[in-house]
Amino acid sequence: MAQLHLIKQSQGLLIPATQETSDFLQSKCKLGAVLEADFKLVRNPAFHRRYFALLNLGFEYWEPTGGAISSNERRLITGYAKFLAAYGGSESALLDAAGQYLDRIAEKRSGYISICKSFDAYRAWVIVEAGHYDAIQLPDGTLKKHPRSISFASMDECEFQELYKASLDVLWRWILSRSFNSLQEAENAANQLLSFAG
C-alpha cells in the first residue's frame, strides 16, 4: 500500500504534497474513486533536520576520555569508600586508596579496550539522558535504559519539541558549555551546520 502525503488547502481540499503522491493518484486511482485512509499529522521535517544538526554539533565537540572506568563504577567505588569512612576510617585515605584502585583497573583494561566514537551510541546516550527511554530488565537483573524511537511514526510534533529542548539541555550540560558562551550561540552554530548541509 502506498503512503500518501497530502496538504490541506482552503475549503478542506487535500492536494498531493509530493511527486510520488501525485503520480500514485494520477496512475492508480480513477476519477471519483473513494480512498480509505488513517490520517495523522506529520512532524515538521525541517525541525527533524535541526535536531540532527544539534546532535552533529555535539558529536563534533565531544572527545571521549577516560573510558576504561565508567562514571557508574567510579561513583560506586568512591561511594563505598565514603561509606567505610563513616564507620571510622579516614575518608581522605580511603578515597585515595579508591582512586589508586580505579587507576590500576583502568590501566589493566586499557590493554584490551580501545576507545572509539560512535554516532549511534552517542545519539542513544543523548536520547536516554534527555529522559526519552524505556527501562528494560536484563536476565542478570540489571536495568538498561533503552532509547525510544524518534521516528516520525513514533513521536508527534509536541513530543519531539520536548525531546529537542531536553537534548539541548543535555548537550549544553555535558559538552557544548565548554566551547560556547551561551546556549543561543551553540544553537546558532548548529543552525550554521544545517545551512551548510543543504
ROMI-326258 format. One record per atom (N, C-alpha, C): residue in one letter; x, y, z. Coordinates in steps of 0.1 Angstrom, whole numbers, plus 5000, padded with zeros to 4 digits. Layout:
% residues N
AXYZ...
***
This chain:
% residues 198
M500849885000M500050005000M500950125000A500550224992A501350344991A501150435003Q502150505007Q502050605017Q501950745010L500750815012L500550935005L500751055015H501251165009H501451285017H500651395011L499751455019L498851545014L498951675022I498551785015I498551915022I497051965022K496652015033K495252065034K495252215028Q494352235019Q494152365013Q492852425019S492452545014S491252605019S490052515015Q488952535022Q487752455020Q487852305021G488952265029G489052125032G489652035021L490152095010L490652014999L492051965003L492351844999L493651785001L494351774988I495551824987I496351814974I497651734977P498251674966P499451604968P500551694973A501351644983A502451714988A503851674982T503851554976T505051504969T504751464955Q505751444947Q505651394933Q505151254933E505651174943E505251034944E503751024946T503251104955T501751104958T500951144946S501451254939S500751294927S500751184916D501951114914D502051014905D501050894908F501050864921F500150754925F498650784922L498250904926L496850944924L496550954909Q497450994901Q497251004886Q497150874880S498050784884S498150654876S497350544883K497150544895K496550424902K495050444906C494650574906C493250604911C492450664899K491250604897K490350664887K489650784893L489250874884L488450984888L487250944896G487050994907G485850964915G486050844925A487250784924A487550674933A487550714947V487050624956V487050654971V488250594977L489050664984L490150614991L489950615006E490250505013E490150495027E491550505033A491650585044A493050615050A492950645064D493950615072D494150665085D495050785084F494650895089F495451015087F496151055100K497251115099K497951165111K498751285106L498951385115L499751495112L501251455112V501951505102V503351475100V504151575107R505251535114R506151625121R506851715110N507351825115N508051915107N509451865103P509651825090P510951765087P512151865089A511851995087A512952085089A513352085104F512452075113F512852065127F513551935130H513251825124H513951705125H515451715121R515551785109R516951815104R517751905114R517052005120R517652085130R518052015142Y517351915146Y517651825158Y518951755154F519051695142F520251625139F521451715137A521251835133A522351935132A522851965147L521951975156L522351985170L523151865175L522651745172L523451625176L524751625169N524851655157N526151665150N527151765156L526651875160L527451975166L528051925179G527151865188G527651805200G528751695197F528451615187F529351505184F530751555179E530751665172E531951725167E532851775179Y532151835189Y532851885200Y533151785211W532651675211W532851575221W534051485218E534951475228E536051385227E536051285238P535951155235P535951055246P537251055254T537151055267T538251045276T538050955288G539050885292G538950805304G537950695304G537850635292G536750535290G536950405297A538050375303A538350245309A537550225321I537150335328I536350325340I535150405338S533950345339S532750425337S532450515349S531650615347S531250705358S530450635368N529650535365N528950455375N529950375383E530950315377E531950245385E532650335395R533050455390R533750555398R532950595410R531650625407R530650665417R530550555428L530450435423L530250315432L531450305442I532650305436I533850285444I534050395454T533950525449T534050635458T532950645469G531750605465G530650595475G530950495486Y531550385482Y531850275491Y532950325501A533950395495A535050445504A534450545514K533550635510K532850725519K532050655530F531350545525F530650455535F531550405545L532650345541L533650295551L534150395560A534450515555A534950625563A533950665574A532650655571A531650685581A531650585593Y532350475591Y532450375602Y533850375609G534550495607G535750505615G537050515607G537050505594G538250525587G538550665583S539750695578S540050825573S539450845559E538550935557E537950955544E538950985533S539851075536S540851105526S541750985522A542150905532A542950785529A542150685521L540950665525L540050575518L539750615503L539550745502L539350795488L540550795480D541750815486D542950805479D543250655475A542950565484A543050415480A542050385469A540850435470A539850405459A540350455446G540950575446G541450635433G542650555428Q543450505437Q544650415432Q544050285426Y543050235433Y542450105428Y541850125414L541050235412L540450265399L541550285389D542650355392D543750375383D544350245378R544450155388R545050025385R544149945375I542849945378I541849875370I541849935356A541850075355A541850135342A543150105334E544250095341E545550055334E545449915328K544849825336K544749685331K543749675319R542649745321R541649745310R542149815297S543049915298S543449985287S544249905277G544749785282G545449695273G544549625263Y543249615266Y542449535257Y541149615253I541049745257I539949825254I540449935245S539849955233S540150075225S538950165225I539150295227I538050385227I537850445213C536550435208C536250495195C534950575197K534750675188K533550745188K532550685179S531350665184S530250605176S529050705177F528650755165F527450845165F526250785170D526050655166D524750585170D524750575186A525850535192A525950515206A525750655213Y526350755207Y526250895212Y524850945212R524150925200R522750965198R521850895209A522050765210A521350685220A521550745234W522750775238W523050835251W522350965253V522351055243V521651185244V520251165246I519551075239I518151055240I517850995254V518650905259V518450855272V518650965283E519651035282E519951145291E518851255291A518251265280A517051365278A515851305284G515851185289G514651125296G513751055287H514151025274H513250965264H513650815263Y513350735272Y513850595272Y512850505279D512950375277D512250275284D513250195292A512950165304A513850085313A513549935311I514549865308I514449725304I515249645314Q514649535320Q515449455329Q516049335321L517349315323L518149215316L518049085325P518448965319P518348845326P519248845339D520348925339D521148925352D520549015362G519449075360G518749165370G519049305368T520049345360T520449485358T519349555349L519249685351L518349765343L519149835333K518549835321K519249905310K518250015304K518650135302K517850235297K517950225281H516850195275H516850185260H516150305254P516850375245P516250495239P515050465231R514050545232R512850535224R513050585210S512350535201S512450575187S512050725185I512750795177I512350935174I511850945159S511450825154S510950825140S509650915139F509350955128F508151035125F506850955130A506850825128A505650745132A505550725147S506650745154S506650715168S506450835177M506550955172M506551075180M505851185173D504951255180D504351375174D505251495175E504751605170E505551735170E505851785184C504751785192C504951835206C505951755214E505851625213E506851535220E508251555214F508351575201F509651595195F510251725200Q509451835201Q509951965206Q510451945220E509751865229E510251845242E511551775242L511651675233L512951605232L514051695228Y513751785218Y514751875214Y515251965225K514352025233K514752105244K515552025254A515151905258A515851825268A517251785262S517251755250S518551715243S519551835243L519051955240L519852075240L520452095254D519552075265D520052095278D521151995282V520951865277V521951765280V523251795273L523151835260L524451865253L525051995258W524352085263W524952205269W525652165282R524952085290R525552055303R526851965302W526851875293W527951785292W529051825282I528751895271I529651915260I529752065256L528652125252L528752245245L529152365254S528852355267S529152475275S530652495277R531452395273R532952405273R533452485261S532652495251S533152565238S532352685234F531152705240F530352825236F530052905249N529853035246N529553125258N528053115262S527153075253S525753075257S525052965249L523852925254L523052825247L522652875233Q522353005232Q522053065219Q523153055209E524353075214E525553065205E525752925200A525452825208A525552685204A524452655194E523252705196E522152675187E522452745173N523052865174N523352935161N524452855153A525352795161A526452715154A525752585148A524752525155A524052415149A523252455137N522652575137N521952615125N522852645114Q524052695116Q525052715106Q525452575099L525652475108L525852335102L524752295093L523552325098L522352285090L522352355076S522752485076S522752555064S523852515054F524952465060F526052405052F525652275046A524852195053A524452065049A523452075037G522752185036G521952185024G520752255024
***
